[in-house]
Amino acid sequence: MAKEKISLPELIPSRFISIIYAVAIIAMGGLFCYFADQIVPFMPHRFHKALWVYLIGVGFIAGGGFIIYNKPSARTASYLLAILIFIVAVILDLRNLYNRVDDVKYIYALNLCRDLGLAATAIIIGNFQREDKNKRHRYYYKSREEKSINEPPK
């Protein structure tokens, strides 16, 4: 008796991963709001610093909430979240990477890589969001057709 091969998407559904990502983003937004006093000194001088830190935190919370809510607007929210994370990466990490002493530059380099990875993940989640809840994702149909072609006749 031959064992069936289980693919990774069948083992870990993408919806589960989206929820884990959204919870992490919501927590990150909460931390932005909670530690606003410590983040404010790293913001550029031309901004009204505290307001922007709280807006970034609320943006993270809203983006994560839309991903969990899983409506057609979740796709747009994921793309806007990716833009927000990229802007935060440029404002906080890239700026401080070049303006701080050499002893702490590695922290900003690591944070920059992490934020770019989070932005890329938001784009991937946005790409896999369904436009209509009644339709399956476009890759589902391709995999079903390939499966039926590769199956031996009964």
Wavefront OBJ file of the C-alpha trace (Angstrom):
o trace
v 0.000 0.000 0.000
v 1.572 3.252 -1.157
v 1.534 6.310 1.076
v 0.078 9.524 -0.281
v 2.435 12.462 -0.435
v 1.213 15.407 1.603
v 2.240 18.770 0.248
v 3.063 21.686 2.524
v 0.012 23.790 1.546
v -2.234 20.911 2.594
v -0.388 20.570 5.888
v -0.266 24.274 6.820
v -3.079 26.294 5.213
v -2.250 29.816 4.091
v -5.208 31.237 6.043
v -3.632 30.022 9.293
v -0.341 31.693 8.391
v -2.176 34.905 7.485
v -3.799 34.979 10.917
v -0.475 34.411 12.679
v 1.075 37.236 10.626
v -1.869 39.544 11.372
v -1.651 38.892 15.116
v 2.081 39.680 15.031
v 1.413 42.921 13.112
v -1.322 43.915 15.596
v 1.101 43.259 18.459
v 3.724 45.352 16.678
v 1.215 48.203 16.348
v 0.397 47.923 20.040
v 4.095 48.078 20.885
v 4.484 51.185 18.710
v 1.742 52.870 20.733
v 2.969 51.557 24.107
v 6.625 52.481 23.587
v 5.957 55.723 21.712
v 8.135 57.734 24.116
v 11.139 55.546 23.329
v 10.511 55.589 19.539
v 10.009 59.369 19.252
v 13.761 60.267 19.437
v 14.447 58.117 16.351
v 11.937 59.962 14.164
v 13.123 62.750 11.831
v 13.051 66.259 13.289
v 10.628 67.738 10.762
v 7.715 65.520 11.797
v 5.325 66.005 14.685
v 6.969 62.953 16.174
v 4.477 61.572 18.707
v 1.529 61.918 16.326
v 3.304 59.953 13.599
v 4.391 57.197 15.964
v 0.787 56.706 17.119
v -0.491 56.835 13.517
v 1.989 54.134 12.517
v 0.836 51.982 15.444
v -2.832 52.454 14.545
v -2.008 51.671 10.898
v -0.402 48.377 11.921
v -3.383 47.469 14.095
v -5.859 48.323 11.316
v -3.869 46.387 8.687
v -3.682 43.305 10.879
v -7.377 43.573 11.669
v -8.317 43.693 8.001
v -6.198 40.621 7.268
v -7.958 38.703 10.055
v -11.369 39.983 8.904
v -10.639 38.426 5.472
v -12.920 40.464 3.264
v -12.108 41.693 -0.255
v -10.666 44.847 1.313
v -7.984 42.680 2.964
v -6.048 42.637 -0.306
v -5.892 46.441 -0.413
v -5.097 46.558 3.304
v -2.195 44.135 2.805
v -0.694 46.280 0.071
v -1.133 49.462 2.142
v 0.418 47.678 5.115
v 3.423 46.742 2.958
v 3.831 50.395 1.943
v 3.573 51.486 5.596
v 6.177 48.948 6.711
v 8.505 50.034 3.881
v 8.131 53.704 4.893
v 8.849 52.822 8.530
v 11.910 50.861 7.417
v 13.224 53.861 5.495
v 12.376 56.464 8.151
v 13.595 54.577 11.208
v 16.058 51.914 10.144
v 17.813 53.217 7.036
v 18.107 56.752 8.397
v 19.548 55.549 11.707
v 21.823 53.047 9.966
v 23.785 55.950 8.508
v 23.454 58.437 11.384
v 24.344 56.380 14.485
v 27.664 55.294 15.926
v 29.306 52.176 14.561
v 28.632 50.121 17.704
v 24.856 49.984 17.115
v 24.645 50.008 13.318
v 24.171 46.250 13.168
v 20.888 46.609 15.089
v 19.508 48.955 12.454
v 20.783 46.717 9.644
v 18.983 43.727 11.184
v 15.814 45.786 11.692
v 15.944 46.977 8.099
v 16.159 43.383 6.825
v 13.333 42.325 9.145
v 11.074 45.196 8.044
v 11.698 44.501 4.361
v 10.818 40.848 4.986
v 7.611 41.886 6.748
v 6.698 44.146 3.820
v 7.326 41.310 1.360
v 5.177 38.987 3.470
v 2.345 41.522 3.445
v 2.529 41.627 -0.358
v 2.462 37.818 -0.548
v -0.552 37.679 1.764
v -2.241 40.328 -0.367
v -1.598 38.271 -3.487
v -3.240 35.216 -1.937
v -6.330 37.031 -0.691
v -9.464 36.128 -2.603
v -11.320 38.879 -4.407
v -14.640 37.128 -3.829
v -15.295 34.857 -0.868
v -17.339 32.425 -2.997
v -14.452 31.718 -5.388
v -11.417 29.649 -4.647
v -7.957 30.947 -5.295
v -6.736 30.766 -8.886
v -3.941 28.316 -8.008
v -6.458 25.870 -6.546
v -7.901 25.124 -9.976
v -4.492 24.602 -11.549
v -3.423 22.149 -8.874
v -6.715 20.211 -9.163
v -6.337 19.922 -12.955
v -2.737 18.727 -12.657
v -3.739 16.223 -10.001
v -6.437 14.739 -12.178
v -4.042 14.442 -15.133
v -1.385 12.697 -13.037
v -3.744 10.244 -11.350
v -3.825 6.725 -12.780
v -7.110 5.654 -14.351
v -9.441 3.696 -12.091
l 1 2 3 4 5 6 7 8 9 10 11 12 13 14 15 16 17 18 19 20 21 22 23 24 25 26 27 28 29 30 31 32 33 34 35 36 37 38 39 40 41 42 43 44 45 46 47 48 49 50 51 52 53 54 55 56 57 58 59 60 61 62 63 64 65 66 67 68 69 70 71 72 73 74 75 76 77 78 79 80 81 82 83 84 85 86 87 88 89 90 91 92 93 94 95 96 97 98 99 100 101 102 103 104 105 106 107 108 109 110 111 112 113 114 115 116 117 118 119 120 121 122 123 124 125 126 127 128 129 130 131 132 133 134 135 136 137 138 139 140 141 142 143 144 145 146 147 148 149 150 151 152 153 154
